Each structure stands twice: as C-alpha cells, then as structure tokens.
Amino acid sequence: MKTVEKLRDLSIHELHEKDIELRKELFNLRFQHASHQLENTARLRLVRRDIARVKTIIKEKKMQGAED
C-alpha cells in the first residue's frame, strides 16, 4: 500500500477509485477466508485499515474544498 503522503497527492476521483479497488480486494479476501484458502489472514486487517485511510483522506480533502 502507498504511504499516506502518496495518498494525499491523489485527487478525490483517484482516491474513490482506490477505495473501490480495496473494497474488491477485501471482498475476495473474505471469500477466500470463508473457504479456508486464505494463507495470510493479517491481510484482511491491513486492507481494512487502508480503506479507512483512503476514506479519511477523502473526507479531509472535501472539508478543505478541494473538489475535483
């Protein structure tokens, strides 16, 4: 995952795309976990945190009025 500084350089549109990408990854990880195919279960936690980071940065940008 990109660092927070790199995420802050993205536009709101790019952050929304990143959010969608991470949510798809989380869905696939949950599916693998349910079928006992997931080897690295810590990845679930990391992806959830990445989603939270992206959503936080989106909210910060919207509050600053940096709409794209």
PDB file of N, H, CA, C and O in Angstrom:
ATOM      1  N   MET A   1       0.842  -1.187   0.000  1.00  0.00           N
ATOM      2  CA  MET A   1       0.000   0.000   0.000  1.00  0.00           C
ATOM      3  C   MET A   1       0.876   1.234   0.000  1.00  0.00           C
ATOM      4  O   MET A   1       1.966   1.244   0.571  1.00  0.00           O
ATOM      5  N   LYS A   2       0.392   2.252  -0.635  1.00  0.00           N
ATOM      6  H   LYS A   2      -0.494   2.244  -1.099  1.00  0.00           H
ATOM      7  CA  LYS A   2       1.110   3.522  -0.688  1.00  0.00           C
ATOM      8  C   LYS A   2       1.151   4.165   0.689  1.00  0.00           C
ATOM      9  O   LYS A   2       0.291   3.916   1.534  1.00  0.00           O
ATOM     10  N   THR A   3       2.135   4.972   0.891  1.00  0.00           N
ATOM     11  H   THR A   3       2.833   5.174   0.204  1.00  0.00           H
ATOM     12  CA  THR A   3       2.199   5.692   2.156  1.00  0.00           C
ATOM     13  C   THR A   3       1.137   6.786   2.172  1.00  0.00           C
ATOM     14  O   THR A   3       0.558   7.123   1.140  1.00  0.00           O
ATOM     15  N   VAL A   4       0.895   7.325   3.341  1.00  0.00           N
ATOM     16  H   VAL A   4       1.366   7.051   4.180  1.00  0.00           H
ATOM     17  CA  VAL A   4      -0.133   8.357   3.490  1.00  0.00           C
ATOM     18  C   VAL A   4       0.215   9.580   2.649  1.00  0.00           C
ATOM     19  O   VAL A   4      -0.669  10.203   2.061  1.00  0.00           O
ATOM     20  N   GLU A   5       1.495   9.924   2.589  1.00  0.00           N
ATOM     21  H   GLU A   5       2.213   9.418   3.066  1.00  0.00           H
ATOM     22  CA  GLU A   5       1.898  11.096   1.805  1.00  0.00           C
ATOM     23  C   GLU A   5       1.553  10.914   0.332  1.00  0.00           C
ATOM     24  O   GLU A   5       1.099  11.850  -0.327  1.00  0.00           O
ATOM     25  N   LYS A   6       1.768   9.712  -0.177  1.00  0.00           N
ATOM     26  H   LYS A   6       2.136   8.952   0.358  1.00  0.00           H
ATOM     27  CA  LYS A   6       1.440   9.453  -1.588  1.00  0.00           C
ATOM     28  C   LYS A   6      -0.067   9.489  -1.810  1.00  0.00           C
ATOM     29  O   LYS A   6      -0.533   9.951  -2.851  1.00  0.00           O
ATOM     30  N   LEU A   7      -0.827   9.000  -0.834  1.00  0.00           N
ATOM     31  H   LEU A   7      -0.449   8.624   0.012  1.00  0.00           H
ATOM     32  CA  LEU A   7      -2.286   9.044  -0.965  1.00  0.00           C
ATOM     33  C   LEU A   7      -2.790  10.475  -0.968  1.00  0.00           C
ATOM     34  O   LEU A   7      -3.732  10.801  -1.690  1.00  0.00           O
ATOM     35  N   ARG A   8      -2.175  11.328  -0.171  1.00  0.00           N
ATOM     36  H   ARG A   8      -1.410  11.063   0.416  1.00  0.00           H
ATOM     37  CA  ARG A   8      -2.605  12.728  -0.108  1.00  0.00           C
ATOM     38  C   ARG A   8      -2.355  13.467  -1.417  1.00  0.00           C
ATOM     39  O   ARG A   8      -3.000  14.481  -1.683  1.00  0.00           O
ATOM     40  N   ASP A   9      -1.433  12.978  -2.232  1.00  0.00           N
ATOM     41  H   ASP A   9      -0.909  12.154  -2.015  1.00  0.00           H
ATOM     42  CA  ASP A   9      -1.152  13.608  -3.516  1.00  0.00           C
ATOM     43  C   ASP A   9      -2.187  13.261  -4.583  1.00  0.00           C
ATOM     44  O   ASP A   9      -2.239  13.913  -5.627  1.00  0.00           O
ATOM     45  N   LEU A  10      -3.009  12.245  -4.336  1.00  0.00           N
ATOM     46  H   LEU A  10      -2.967  11.715  -3.489  1.00  0.00           H
ATOM     47  CA  LEU A  10      -4.010  11.830  -5.307  1.00  0.00           C
ATOM     48  C   LEU A  10      -5.220  12.757  -5.256  1.00  0.00           C
ATOM     49  O   LEU A  10      -5.501  13.387  -4.236  1.00  0.00           O
ATOM     50  N   SER A  11      -5.926  12.824  -6.377  1.00  0.00           N
ATOM     51  H   SER A  11      -5.698  12.312  -7.205  1.00  0.00           H
ATOM     52  CA  SER A  11      -7.164  13.617  -6.415  1.00  0.00           C
ATOM     53  C   SER A  11      -8.290  12.821  -5.759  1.00  0.00           C
ATOM     54  O   SER A  11      -8.149  11.628  -5.488  1.00  0.00           O
ATOM     55  N   ILE A  12      -9.393  13.493  -5.513  1.00  0.00           N
ATOM     56  H   ILE A  12      -9.507  14.462  -5.733  1.00  0.00           H
ATOM     57  CA  ILE A  12     -10.535  12.819  -4.893  1.00  0.00           C
ATOM     58  C   ILE A  12     -11.044  11.697  -5.791  1.00  0.00           C
ATOM     59  O   ILE A  12     -11.410  10.626  -5.305  1.00  0.00           O
ATOM     60  N   HIS A  13     -11.067  11.938  -7.082  1.00  0.00           N
ATOM     61  H   HIS A  13     -10.771  12.807  -7.476  1.00  0.00           H
ATOM     62  CA  HIS A  13     -11.510  10.908  -8.028  1.00  0.00           C
ATOM     63  C   HIS A  13     -10.598   9.679  -7.951  1.00  0.00           C
ATOM     64  O   HIS A  13     -11.084   8.549  -7.924  1.00  0.00           O
ATOM     65  N   GLU A  14      -9.304   9.893  -7.916  1.00  0.00           N
ATOM     66  H   GLU A  14      -8.909  10.811  -7.938  1.00  0.00           H
ATOM     67  CA  GLU A  14      -8.347   8.783  -7.823  1.00  0.00           C
ATOM     68  C   GLU A  14      -8.484   8.044  -6.487  1.00  0.00           C
ATOM     69  O   GLU A  14      -8.321   6.826  -6.423  1.00  0.00           O
ATOM     70  N   LEU A  15      -8.783   8.788  -5.434  1.00  0.00           N
ATOM     71  H   LEU A  15      -8.915   9.778  -5.486  1.00  0.00           H
ATOM     72  CA  LEU A  15      -8.985   8.160  -4.133  1.00  0.00           C
ATOM     73  C   LEU A  15     -10.243   7.298  -4.120  1.00  0.00           C
ATOM     74  O   LEU A  15     -10.261   6.234  -3.500  1.00  0.00           O
ATOM     75  N   HIS A  16     -11.296   7.750  -4.802  1.00  0.00           N
ATOM     76  H   HIS A  16     -11.282   8.614  -5.306  1.00  0.00           H
ATOM     77  CA  HIS A  16     -12.515   6.941  -4.910  1.00  0.00           C
ATOM     78  C   HIS A  16     -12.223   5.648  -5.671  1.00  0.00           C
ATOM     79  O   HIS A  16     -12.714   4.583  -5.298  1.00  0.00           O
ATOM     80  N   GLU A  17     -11.428   5.740  -6.729  1.00  0.00           N
ATOM     81  H   GLU A  17     -11.029   6.606  -7.031  1.00  0.00           H
ATOM     82  CA  GLU A  17     -11.055   4.541  -7.483  1.00  0.00           C
ATOM     83  C   GLU A  17     -10.245   3.585  -6.609  1.00  0.00           C
ATOM     84  O   GLU A  17     -10.438   2.371  -6.668  1.00  0.00           O
ATOM     85  N   LYS A  18      -9.347   4.129  -5.806  1.00  0.00           N
ATOM     86  H   LYS A  18      -9.190   5.116  -5.758  1.00  0.00           H
ATOM     87  CA  LYS A  18      -8.536   3.317  -4.899  1.00  0.00           C
ATOM     88  C   LYS A  18      -9.432   2.642  -3.867  1.00  0.00           C
ATOM     89  O   LYS A  18      -9.212   1.482  -3.519  1.00  0.00           O
ATOM     90  N   ASP A  19     -10.434   3.356  -3.379  1.00  0.00           N
ATOM     91  H   ASP A  19     -10.613   4.298  -3.662  1.00  0.00           H
ATOM     92  CA  ASP A  19     -11.376   2.802  -2.417  1.00  0.00           C
ATOM     93  C   ASP A  19     -12.122   1.615  -3.020  1.00  0.00           C
ATOM     94  O   ASP A  19     -12.273   0.580  -2.370  1.00  0.00           O
ATOM     95  N   ILE A  20     -12.580   1.760  -4.235  1.00  0.00           N
ATOM     96  H   ILE A  20     -12.458   2.600  -4.763  1.00  0.00           H
ATOM     97  CA  ILE A  20     -13.294   0.673  -4.915  1.00  0.00           C
ATOM     98  C   ILE A  20     -12.378  -0.533  -5.090  1.00  0.00           C
ATOM     99  O   ILE A  20     -12.789  -1.671  -4.864  1.00  0.00           O
ATOM    100  N   GLU A  21     -11.149  -0.281  -5.491  1.00  0.00           N
ATOM    101  H   GLU A  21     -10.815   0.644  -5.675  1.00  0.00           H
ATOM    102  CA  GLU A  21     -10.170  -1.352  -5.682  1.00  0.00           C
ATOM    103  C   GLU A  21      -9.922  -2.114  -4.362  1.00  0.00           C
ATOM    104  O   GLU A  21      -9.878  -3.344  -4.348  1.00  0.00           O
ATOM    105  N   LEU A  22      -9.764  -1.377  -3.280  1.00  0.00           N
ATOM    106  H   LEU A  22      -9.800  -0.378  -3.292  1.00  0.00           H
ATOM    107  CA  LEU A  22      -9.516  -2.006  -1.985  1.00  0.00           C
ATOM    108  C   LEU A  22     -10.732  -2.783  -1.494  1.00  0.00           C
ATOM    109  O   LEU A  22     -10.589  -3.843  -0.885  1.00  0.00           O
ATOM    110  N   ARG A  23     -11.924  -2.260  -1.756  1.00  0.00           N
ATOM    111  H   ARG A  23     -12.040  -1.399  -2.250  1.00  0.00           H
ATOM    112  CA  ARG A  23     -13.136  -2.977  -1.336  1.00  0.00           C
ATOM    113  C   ARG A  23     -13.297  -4.292  -2.103  1.00  0.00           C
ATOM    114  O   ARG A  23     -13.757  -5.286  -1.541  1.00  0.00           O
ATOM    115  N   LYS A  24     -12.919  -4.297  -3.385  1.00  0.00           N
ATOM    116  H   LYS A  24     -12.546  -3.489  -3.841  1.00  0.00           H
ATOM    117  CA  LYS A  24     -12.961  -5.537  -4.163  1.00  0.00           C
ATOM    118  C   LYS A  24     -11.956  -6.544  -3.607  1.00  0.00           C
ATOM    119  O   LYS A  24     -12.244  -7.735  -3.500  1.00  0.00           O
ATOM    120  N   GLU A  25     -10.776  -6.045  -3.257  1.00  0.00           N
ATOM    121  H   GLU A  25     -10.542  -5.077  -3.344  1.00  0.00           H
ATOM    122  CA  GLU A  25      -9.764  -6.923  -2.671  1.00  0.00           C
ATOM    123  C   GLU A  25     -10.253  -7.496  -1.344  1.00  0.00           C
ATOM    124  O   GLU A  25     -10.063  -8.681  -1.072  1.00  0.00           O
ATOM    125  N   LEU A  26     -10.876  -6.666  -0.523  1.00  0.00           N
ATOM    126  H   LEU A  26     -11.031  -5.703  -0.745  1.00  0.00           H
ATOM    127  CA  LEU A  26     -11.402  -7.126   0.761  1.00  0.00           C
ATOM    128  C   LEU A  26     -12.477  -8.191   0.554  1.00  0.00           C
ATOM    129  O   LEU A  26     -12.509  -9.184   1.281  1.00  0.00           O
ATOM    130  N   PHE A  27     -13.348  -7.999  -0.417  1.00  0.00           N
ATOM    131  H   PHE A  27     -13.322  -7.192  -1.008  1.00  0.00           H
ATOM    132  CA  PHE A  27     -14.377  -8.990  -0.721  1.00  0.00           C
ATOM    133  C   PHE A  27     -13.736 -10.325  -1.077  1.00  0.00           C
ATOM    134  O   PHE A  27     -14.140 -11.375  -0.578  1.00  0.00           O
ATOM    135  N   ASN A  28     -12.725 -10.268  -1.950  1.00  0.00           N
ATOM    136  H   ASN A  28     -12.396  -9.415  -2.355  1.00  0.00           H
ATOM    137  CA  ASN A  28     -12.054 -11.506  -2.360  1.00  0.00           C
ATOM    138  C   ASN A  28     -11.332 -12.173  -1.189  1.00  0.00           C
ATOM    139  O   ASN A  28     -11.333 -13.398  -1.073  1.00  0.00           O
ATOM    140  N   LEU A  29     -10.723 -11.376  -0.332  1.00  0.00           N
ATOM    141  H   LEU A  29     -10.722 -10.380  -0.426  1.00  0.00           H
ATOM    142  CA  LEU A  29     -10.046 -11.942   0.836  1.00  0.00           C
ATOM    143  C   LEU A  29     -11.043 -12.602   1.787  1.00  0.00           C
ATOM    144  O   LEU A  29     -10.771 -13.668   2.340  1.00  0.00           O
ATOM    145  N   ARG A  30     -12.190 -11.965   1.971  1.00  0.00           N
ATOM    146  H   ARG A  30     -12.410 -11.100   1.522  1.00  0.00           H
ATOM    147  CA  ARG A  30     -13.219 -12.556   2.843  1.00  0.00           C
ATOM    148  C   ARG A  30     -13.739 -13.863   2.260  1.00  0.00           C
ATOM    149  O   ARG A  30     -13.986 -14.821   2.993  1.00  0.00           O
ATOM    150  N   PHE A  31     -13.903 -13.902   0.960  1.00  0.00           N
ATOM    151  H   PHE A  31     -13.703 -13.124   0.364  1.00  0.00           H
ATOM    152  CA  PHE A  31     -14.360 -15.113   0.288  1.00  0.00           C
ATOM    153  C   PHE A  31     -13.339 -16.229   0.469  1.00  0.00           C
ATOM    154  O   PHE A  31     -13.708 -17.362   0.776  1.00  0.00           O
ATOM    155  N   GLN A  32     -12.063 -15.921   0.281  1.00  0.00           N
ATOM    156  H   GLN A  32     -11.763 -15.000   0.031  1.00  0.00           H
ATOM    157  CA  GLN A  32     -11.002 -16.909   0.466  1.00  0.00           C
ATOM    158  C   GLN A  32     -10.942 -17.379   1.921  1.00  0.00           C
ATOM    159  O   GLN A  32     -10.727 -18.561   2.188  1.00  0.00           O
ATOM    160  N   HIS A  33     -11.132 -16.458   2.848  1.00  0.00           N
ATOM    161  H   HIS A  33     -11.307 -15.498   2.631  1.00  0.00           H
ATOM    162  CA  HIS A  33     -11.093 -16.802   4.263  1.00  0.00           C
ATOM    163  C   HIS A  33     -12.237 -17.763   4.616  1.00  0.00           C
ATOM    164  O   HIS A  33     -12.040 -18.721   5.363  1.00  0.00           O
ATOM    165  N   ALA A  34     -13.409 -17.503   4.083  1.00  0.00           N
ATOM    166  H   ALA A  34     -13.568 -16.724   3.476  1.00  0.00           H
ATOM    167  CA  ALA A  34     -14.570 -18.344   4.361  1.00  0.00           C
ATOM    168  C   ALA A  34     -14.400 -19.749   3.791  1.00  0.00           C
ATOM    169  O   ALA A  34     -14.913 -20.717   4.352  1.00  0.00           O
ATOM    170  N   SER A  35     -13.683 -19.856   2.682  1.00  0.00           N
ATOM    171  H   SER A  35     -13.267 -19.069   2.227  1.00  0.00           H
ATOM    172  CA  SER A  35     -13.473 -21.171   2.062  1.00  0.00           C
ATOM    173  C   SER A  35     -12.150 -21.801   2.493  1.00  0.00           C
ATOM    174  O   SER A  35     -11.707 -22.784   1.899  1.00  0.00           O
ATOM    175  N   HIS A  36     -11.524 -21.242   3.514  1.00  0.00           N
ATOM    176  H   HIS A  36     -11.884 -20.443   3.996  1.00  0.00           H
ATOM    177  CA  HIS A  36     -10.272 -21.753   4.095  1.00  0.00           C
ATOM    178  C   HIS A  36      -9.125 -21.818   3.085  1.00  0.00           C
ATOM    179  O   HIS A  36      -8.303 -22.733   3.134  1.00  0.00           O
ATOM    180  N   GLN A  37      -9.073 -20.864   2.189  1.00  0.00           N
ATOM    181  H   GLN A  37      -9.740 -20.121   2.150  1.00  0.00           H
ATOM    182  CA  GLN A  37      -7.996 -20.794   1.208  1.00  0.00           C
ATOM    183  C   GLN A  37      -7.038 -19.646   1.487  1.00  0.00           C
ATOM    184  O   GLN A  37      -6.012 -19.528   0.817  1.00  0.00           O
ATOM    185  N   LEU A  38      -7.348 -18.809   2.450  1.00  0.00           N
ATOM    186  H   LEU A  38      -8.181 -18.905   2.993  1.00  0.00           H
ATOM    187  CA  LEU A  38      -6.532 -17.636   2.739  1.00  0.00           C
ATOM    188  C   LEU A  38      -5.388 -18.019   3.665  1.00  0.00           C
ATOM    189  O   LEU A  38      -5.611 -18.495   4.778  1.00  0.00           O
ATOM    190  N   GLU A  39      -4.164 -17.808   3.201  1.00  0.00           N
ATOM    191  H   GLU A  39      -3.983 -17.422   2.296  1.00  0.00           H
ATOM    192  CA  GLU A  39      -2.989 -18.157   3.998  1.00  0.00           C
ATOM    193  C   GLU A  39      -2.600 -17.018   4.936  1.00  0.00           C
ATOM    194  O   GLU A  39      -2.264 -17.259   6.095  1.00  0.00           O
ATOM    195  N   ASN A  40      -2.644 -15.773   4.443  1.00  0.00           N
ATOM    196  H   ASN A  40      -2.917 -15.577   3.501  1.00  0.00           H
ATOM    197  CA  ASN A  40      -2.228 -14.625   5.241  1.00  0.00           C
ATOM    198  C   ASN A  40      -3.470 -13.884   5.737  1.00  0.00           C
ATOM    199  O   ASN A  40      -3.957 -12.963   5.082  1.00  0.00           O
ATOM    200  N   THR A  41      -3.971 -14.293   6.895  1.00  0.00           N
ATOM    201  H   THR A  41      -3.575 -15.041   7.428  1.00  0.00           H
ATOM    202  CA  THR A  41      -5.191 -13.677   7.418  1.00  0.00           C
ATOM    203  C   THR A  41      -4.965 -12.247   7.887  1.00  0.00           C
ATOM    204  O   THR A  41      -5.924 -11.484   8.008  1.00  0.00           O
ATOM    205  N   ALA A  42      -3.730 -11.870   8.152  1.00  0.00           N
ATOM    206  H   ALA A  42      -2.951 -12.489   8.054  1.00  0.00           H
ATOM    207  CA  ALA A  42      -3.431 -10.495   8.565  1.00  0.00           C
ATOM    208  C   ALA A  42      -3.710  -9.508   7.435  1.00  0.00           C
ATOM    209  O   ALA A  42      -3.890  -8.316   7.687  1.00  0.00           O
ATOM    210  N   ARG A  43      -3.747  -9.984   6.210  1.00  0.00           N
ATOM    211  H   ARG A  43      -3.601 -10.952   6.005  1.00  0.00           H
ATOM    212  CA  ARG A  43      -4.016  -9.121   5.059  1.00  0.00           C
ATOM    213  C   ARG A  43      -5.404  -8.488   5.160  1.00  0.00           C
ATOM    214  O   ARG A  43      -5.605  -7.360   4.709  1.00  0.00           O
ATOM    215  N   LEU A  44      -6.361  -9.210   5.750  1.00  0.00           N
ATOM    216  H   LEU A  44      -6.197 -10.126   6.116  1.00  0.00           H
ATOM    217  CA  LEU A  44      -7.700  -8.660   5.943  1.00  0.00           C
ATOM    218  C   LEU A  44      -7.636  -7.369   6.755  1.00  0.00           C
ATOM    219  O   LEU A  44      -8.246  -6.364   6.390  1.00  0.00           O
ATOM    220  N   ARG A  45      -6.910  -7.407   7.833  1.00  0.00           N
ATOM    221  H   ARG A  45      -6.415  -8.223   8.130  1.00  0.00           H
ATOM    222  CA  ARG A  45      -6.790  -6.248   8.713  1.00  0.00           C
ATOM    223  C   ARG A  45      -6.093  -5.084   8.005  1.00  0.00           C
ATOM    224  O   ARG A  45      -6.506  -3.932   8.140  1.00  0.00           O
ATOM    225  N   LEU A  46      -5.042  -5.390   7.256  1.00  0.00           N
ATOM    226  H   LEU A  46      -4.707  -6.326   7.147  1.00  0.00           H
ATOM    227  CA  LEU A  46      -4.307  -4.346   6.547  1.00  0.00           C
ATOM    228  C   LEU A  46      -5.170  -3.653   5.494  1.00  0.00           C
ATOM    229  O   LEU A  46      -5.112  -2.433   5.342  1.00  0.00           O
ATOM    230  N   VAL A  47      -5.962  -4.427   4.776  1.00  0.00           N
ATOM    231  H   VAL A  47      -6.010  -5.418   4.899  1.00  0.00           H
ATOM    232  CA  VAL A  47      -6.821  -3.853   3.737  1.00  0.00           C
ATOM    233  C   VAL A  47      -7.907  -2.990   4.365  1.00  0.00           C
ATOM    234  O   VAL A  47      -8.222  -1.921   3.843  1.00  0.00           O
ATOM    235  N   ARG A  48      -8.487  -3.442   5.484  1.00  0.00           N
ATOM    236  H   ARG A  48      -8.231  -4.311   5.908  1.00  0.00           H
ATOM    237  CA  ARG A  48      -9.500  -2.626   6.176  1.00  0.00           C
ATOM    238  C   ARG A  48      -8.906  -1.302   6.624  1.00  0.00           C
ATOM    239  O   ARG A  48      -9.556  -0.262   6.519  1.00  0.00           O
ATOM    240  N   ARG A  49      -7.687  -1.333   7.117  1.00  0.00           N
ATOM    241  H   ARG A  49      -7.159  -2.178   7.202  1.00  0.00           H
ATOM    242  CA  ARG A  49      -7.029  -0.101   7.554  1.00  0.00           C
ATOM    243  C   ARG A  49      -6.719   0.810   6.370  1.00  0.00           C
ATOM    244  O   ARG A  49      -6.830   2.031   6.478  1.00  0.00           O
ATOM    245  N   ASP A  50      -6.333   0.222   5.248  1.00  0.00           N
ATOM    246  H   ASP A  50      -6.243  -0.770   5.160  1.00  0.00           H
ATOM    247  CA  ASP A  50      -6.066   1.022   4.051  1.00  0.00           C
ATOM    248  C   ASP A  50      -7.339   1.713   3.571  1.00  0.00           C
ATOM    249  O   ASP A  50      -7.301   2.870   3.153  1.00  0.00           O
ATOM    250  N   ILE A  51      -8.460   1.007   3.632  1.00  0.00           N
ATOM    251  H   ILE A  51      -8.491   0.067   3.972  1.00  0.00           H
ATOM    252  CA  ILE A  51      -9.743   1.602   3.251  1.00  0.00           C
ATOM    253  C   ILE A  51     -10.055   2.785   4.169  1.00  0.00           C
ATOM    254  O   ILE A  51     -10.501   3.835   3.708  1.00  0.00           O
ATOM    255  N   ALA A  52      -9.820   2.608   5.454  1.00  0.00           N
ATOM    256  H   ALA A  52      -9.457   1.754   5.829  1.00  0.00           H
ATOM    257  CA  ALA A  52     -10.072   3.686   6.407  1.00  0.00           C
ATOM    258  C   ALA A  52      -9.177   4.885   6.120  1.00  0.00           C
ATOM    259  O   ALA A  52      -9.628   6.026   6.221  1.00  0.00           O
ATOM    260  N   ARG A  53      -7.916   4.647   5.765  1.00  0.00           N
ATOM    261  H   ARG A  53      -7.550   3.720   5.683  1.00  0.00           H
ATOM    262  CA  ARG A  53      -7.002   5.745   5.429  1.00  0.00           C
ATOM    263  C   ARG A  53      -7.513   6.528   4.229  1.00  0.00           C
ATOM    264  O   ARG A  53      -7.530   7.759   4.237  1.00  0.00           O
ATOM    265  N   VAL A  54      -7.929   5.801   3.196  1.00  0.00           N
ATOM    266  H   VAL A  54      -7.915   4.801   3.189  1.00  0.00           H
ATOM    267  CA  VAL A  54      -8.410   6.449   1.979  1.00  0.00           C
ATOM    268  C   VAL A  54      -9.659   7.267   2.275  1.00  0.00           C
ATOM    269  O   VAL A  54      -9.771   8.409   1.827  1.00  0.00           O
ATOM    270  N   LYS A  55     -10.598   6.696   3.024  1.00  0.00           N
ATOM    271  H   LYS A  55     -10.507   5.769   3.387  1.00  0.00           H
ATOM    272  CA  LYS A  55     -11.826   7.413   3.351  1.00  0.00           C
ATOM    273  C   LYS A  55     -11.536   8.659   4.190  1.00  0.00           C
ATOM    274  O   LYS A  55     -12.184   9.691   4.012  1.00  0.00           O
ATOM    275  N   THR A  56     -10.571   8.567   5.097  1.00  0.00           N
ATOM    276  H   THR A  56     -10.045   7.729   5.242  1.00  0.00           H
ATOM    277  CA  THR A  56     -10.207   9.718   5.924  1.00  0.00           C
ATOM    278  C   THR A  56      -9.633  10.842   5.072  1.00  0.00           C
ATOM    279  O   THR A  56      -9.967  12.011   5.267  1.00  0.00           O
ATOM    280  N   ILE A  57      -8.777  10.486   4.136  1.00  0.00           N
ATOM    281  H   ILE A  57      -8.506   9.536   3.977  1.00  0.00           H
ATOM    282  CA  ILE A  57      -8.159  11.497   3.272  1.00  0.00           C
ATOM    283  C   ILE A  57      -9.203  12.127   2.362  1.00  0.00           C
ATOM    284  O   ILE A  57      -9.149  13.329   2.104  1.00  0.00           O
ATOM    285  N   ILE A  58     -10.151  11.334   1.871  1.00  0.00           N
ATOM    286  H   ILE A  58     -10.195  10.357   2.080  1.00  0.00           H
ATOM    287  CA  ILE A  58     -11.234  11.875   1.048  1.00  0.00           C
ATOM    288  C   ILE A  58     -12.023  12.906   1.853  1.00  0.00           C
ATOM    289  O   ILE A  58     -12.331  13.989   1.354  1.00  0.00           O
ATOM    290  N   LYS A  59     -12.346  12.564   3.100  1.00  0.00           N
ATOM    291  H   LYS A  59     -12.095  11.685   3.506  1.00  0.00           H
ATOM    292  CA  LYS A  59     -13.116  13.486   3.941  1.00  0.00           C
ATOM    293  C   LYS A  59     -12.329  14.768   4.215  1.00  0.00           C
ATOM    294  O   LYS A  59     -12.891  15.863   4.193  1.00  0.00           O
ATOM    295  N   GLU A  60     -11.030  14.628   4.472  1.00  0.00           N
ATOM    296  H   GLU A  60     -10.573  13.738   4.489  1.00  0.00           H
ATOM    297  CA  GLU A  60     -10.198  15.809   4.710  1.00  0.00           C
ATOM    298  C   GLU A  60     -10.187  16.727   3.494  1.00  0.00           C
ATOM    299  O   GLU A  60     -10.310  17.945   3.618  1.00  0.00           O
ATOM    300  N   LYS A  61     -10.037  16.123   2.321  1.00  0.00           N
ATOM    301  H   LYS A  61      -9.937  15.134   2.221  1.00  0.00           H
ATOM    302  CA  LYS A  61      -9.993  16.928   1.091  1.00  0.00           C
ATOM    303  C   LYS A  61     -11.327  17.625   0.847  1.00  0.00           C
ATOM    304  O   LYS A  61     -11.354  18.781   0.423  1.00  0.00           O
ATOM    305  N   LYS A  62     -12.427  16.934   1.109  1.00  0.00           N
ATOM    306  H   LYS A  62     -12.404  15.995   1.453  1.00  0.00           H
ATOM    307  CA  LYS A  62     -13.731  17.551   0.914  1.00  0.00           C
ATOM    308  C   LYS A  62     -13.957  18.702   1.886  1.00  0.00           C
ATOM    309  O   LYS A  62     -14.574  19.706   1.529  1.00  0.00           O
ATOM    310  N   MET A  63     -13.473  18.563   3.080  1.00  0.00           N
ATOM    311  H   MET A  63     -12.972  17.748   3.370  1.00  0.00           H
ATOM    312  CA  MET A  63     -13.609  19.641   4.059  1.00  0.00           C
ATOM    313  C   MET A  63     -12.764  20.848   3.689  1.00  0.00           C
ATOM    314  O   MET A  63     -13.101  21.974   4.056  1.00  0.00           O
ATOM    315  N   GLN A  64     -11.669  20.629   2.964  1.00  0.00           N
ATOM    316  H   GLN A  64     -11.395  19.715   2.666  1.00  0.00           H
ATOM    317  CA  GLN A  64     -10.823  21.717   2.513  1.00  0.00           C
ATOM    318  C   GLN A  64     -11.378  22.376   1.248  1.00  0.00           C
ATOM    319  O   GLN A  64     -10.908  23.431   0.821  1.00  0.00           O
ATOM    320  N   GLY A  65     -12.383  21.733   0.663  1.00  0.00           N
ATOM    321  H   GLY A  65     -12.764  20.876   1.010  1.00  0.00           H
ATOM    322  CA  GLY A  65     -12.985  22.298  -0.539  1.00  0.00           C
ATOM    323  C   GLY A  65     -12.192  22.005  -1.807  1.00  0.00           C
ATOM    324  O   GLY A  65     -12.240  22.783  -2.759  1.00  0.00           O
ATOM    325  N   ALA A  66     -11.481  20.919  -1.828  1.00  0.00           N
ATOM    326  H   ALA A  66     -11.442  20.287  -1.055  1.00  0.00           H
ATOM    327  CA  ALA A  66     -10.656  20.565  -2.985  1.00  0.00           C
ATOM    328  C   ALA A  66     -11.387  19.609  -3.917  1.00  0.00           C
ATOM    329  O   ALA A  66     -10.812  18.616  -4.360  1.00  0.00           O
ATOM    330  N   GLU A  67     -12.630  19.896  -4.211  1.00  0.00           N
ATOM    331  H   GLU A  67     -13.097  20.703  -3.851  1.00  0.00           H
ATOM    332  CA  GLU A  67     -13.414  19.048  -5.098  1.00  0.00           C
ATOM    333  C   GLU A  67     -12.794  19.003  -6.488  1.00  0.00           C
ATOM    334  O   GLU A  67     -12.285  20.003  -6.993  1.00  0.00           O
ATOM    335  N   ASP A  68     -12.848  17.816  -7.096  1.00  0.00           N
ATOM    336  H   ASP A  68     -13.261  17.004  -6.686  1.00  0.00           H
ATOM    337  CA  ASP A  68     -12.357  17.659  -8.487  1.00  0.00           C
ATOM    338  C   ASP A  68     -13.511  17.517  -9.443  1.00  0.00           C
ATOM    339  O   ASP A  68     -13.301  17.376 -10.647  1.00  0.00           O
TER     340      ASP A  68
END
